[in-house]
Amino acid sequence: MKKPSWYYLLLLILAGEAVFILPFVLPRIFRPTVLEVFQLDNVQIGLCFSIYGLIAVPSYLLGGPLADKFPPRKLIAVALWLTALGGLVYASYPSLGTLQLLYGYWGFTTIFLFWAPMIKATRVWGGDAAQGKAFGFLDGGRGLTGFLFGLLGVFIFSLFLVGEVAEASLEQRQEAFTYVIYVAAAIIVLIGILVWGFMKAGVNEKEILVERITFKEIRTVLRLPSVWLLMVIILCAYVGYKITDVISQFANEVMGYDQVQSAQVGTFLQFLRPTTGILVGLIVDRFKITFWLFLSLVLCVVAGLLFATGIVAPSTTLLFFLSVTIVGVGVYAARALYFGVMKEGRIPLVLTGTAVGLISLIGYTPDIFAGPAYGYFLDTHPGQEGHQYVFWMLTGFSTVGAVTAFIYYRIYGKSTS
C-alpha cells in the first residue's frame, strides 16, 4: 500500500488535538479560571471528568471494531462536528448537572467515533519502518496544536478582559472566556470539514478494513501478551497525563502566580509536548522503541518525587520549572510511544481498532478515577500538602508502569521498529 502524504498526517494531528480542546485543553490551561467562572470546586470538576470517563471507557471498547469497518476520516470528521456542537452548551455556563451531562456527551463523541480511527490512521501512515516517527509526530503535533490553542486562548481571554485580571468581576471573566470557547468550537468545525474532504490521498481504504468483526478476531487479539501489558502501561502513563491538569493550579496556589501567569505555565507545559513528541519521532526509530518507553516512565517517577517530597516551593522558581520540564518530557514521551510499540507486540494492522478498543478499556480508566482522586486531595488538604499527595499518586503509578514497560522491552525488545 502506498504511504499516505504528509498532509494526511497534518490533518490527523490537527484533528487529534482539536477534538479534546473543549473538554480538556481549556480546563488544563485555564484551570483556576474554569473553576471560578463555572463556580466549581476541585471535586466537582473531577466528577465531570469521571462522568466523561464512565461513558468513554465502554466507548473505547465498542468504538474499536467500528474503526476496522469504516474509513477513519469519516468517523473522525463526524466526531469533530458533534464535539464542537457541545461548545454551545459549554458557553452558556450551565448548572453542575448539565455540565456533567455535557461531559458524558463528550465522552461519547471524542472516543466512540474518534479514538481508534485516529490510532489506526497513524499506524497506516507509519507503515513498516516509521511507527516511532508516526506516533511521535502525532503526539508532538497534537501538543503543538494544543500549545497554539493555548496561546490563542490566553490572547483572546486577555483581549476581552476589561482592566486588571485581579480586579475583573465574575461576569467580565465569563464574558472573556465565552469568546475563547466560541473560537475553539469554530476551529474544530473547520478542521472536521478539511478531514472529510482531504484526509484520503494515497490510501486505499478497502485494504485497511474488514467486512465484519467476529469473536474470532477478538479472541485473536486477547491472546497476545502485548495487549495485556499495554493495558497496564497505558493506565499508569495516563494517570501521569491526567495529573498534568493540576500544574497550572500548582503555579497559582503554591507558587503564588495570578490567573494569567498560571495559564502561561499551563501553556509552557503544552509547549513541552510538541518538543518532546517531535524529538522522539525523529530519533526513536533508530533505537529500540520499547526501551525508550521504559525510560519515559522512569522520568515520570523522578518528576513525581521532586513534587511529592515538597522540594519544589515558592522560593525555588528554577527548580519548579525544571520539575515541570521533567514531568512534561516523561509524560509526553510515554504518550508518544505507548501505541507506537504495537508493531513490536505483533498486533495485526487490520485489527488495530479492535486491539485499541480492548487496550483502552483498561488503559483509560483514569478518566473515571483520577479527577475525583486528586480533587479530593486538593480540597481536603489545601495548599502544597494536597499537591504533594497528588504527586505521590503520580510516583506510585509511574513506578508500576516503568516495571511493566521493562517487561515489555524484555519480551519484544529484540525486534526493531
C-alpha positions, 0 to 999 in steps of 0.5 A: 500500500502506498504511504499516505502524504504528509498532509494526511498526517497534518490533518490527523494531528490537527484533528487529534488535538482539536477534538479534546480542546473543549473538554480538556485543553481549556480546563488544563490551561485555564484551570483556576479560571474554569473553576471560578467562572463555572463556580466549581470546586476541585471535586466537582470538576473531577466528577465531570471528568469521571462522568466523561470517563464512565461513558468513554471507557465502554466507548473505547471498547465498542468504538474499536471494531467500528474503526476496522469497518469504516474509513477513519476520516469519516468517523473522525470528521463526524466526531469533530462536528458533534464535539464542537456542537457541545461548545454551545452548551459549554458557553452558556455556563450551565448548572453542575448537572448539565455540565456533567451531562455535557461531559458524558456527551463528550465522552461519547463523541471524542472516543466512540467515533474518534479514538481508534480511527485516529490510532489506526490512521497513524499506524497506516501512515507509519507503515513498516519502518516509521511507527516511532516517527508516526506516533511521535509526530502525532503526539508532538503535533497534537501538543503543538496544536494544543500549545497554539490553542493555548496561546490563542486562548490566553490572547483572546481571554486577555483581549476581552478582559476589561482592566486588571485580571485581579480586579475583573468581576465574575461576569467580565471573566465569563464574558472573556472566556465565552469568546475563547470557547466560541473560537475553539468550537469554530476551529474544530468545525473547520478542521472536521470539514478539511478531514472529510474532504482531504484526509484520503490521498494515497490510501486505499481504504478497502485494504485497511478494513474488514467486512465484519468483526467476529469473536474470532478476531477478538479472541485473536487479539486477547491472546497476545501478551502485548495487549495485556501489558499495554493495558497496564502501561497505558493506565499508569502513563495516563494517570501521569497525563491526567495529573498534568491538569493540576500544574497550572493550579500548582503555579497559582496556589503554591507558587503564588502566580495570578490567573494569567501567569498560571495559564502561561505555565499551563501553556509552557507545559503544552509547549513541552509536548510538541518538543518532546513528541517531535524529538522522539519521532525523529530519533526513536526509530533508530533505537529500540522503541520499547526501551525508550518507553521504559525510560519515559516512565522512569522520568515520570517517577523522578518528576513525581518525587521532586513534587511529592517530597515538597522540594519544589516551593515558592522560593525555588522558581528554577527548580519548579520549572525544571520539575515541570520540564521533567514531568512534561518530557516523561509524560509526553514521551510515554504518550508518544510511544505507548501505541507506537510499540504495537508493531513490536507486540505483533498486533495485526494492522487490520485489527488495530481498532479492535486491539485499541478498543480492548487496550483502552478499556483498561488503559483509560480508566483514569478518566473515571478515577483520577479527577475525583482522586486528586480533587479530593486531595486538593480540597481536603488538604489545601495548599502544597500538602494536597499537591504533594499527595497528588504527586505521590499518586503520580510516583506510585503509578509511574513506578508500576508502569516503568516495571511493566514497560521493562517487561515489555522491552524484555519480551519484544525488545529484540525486534526493531521498529 
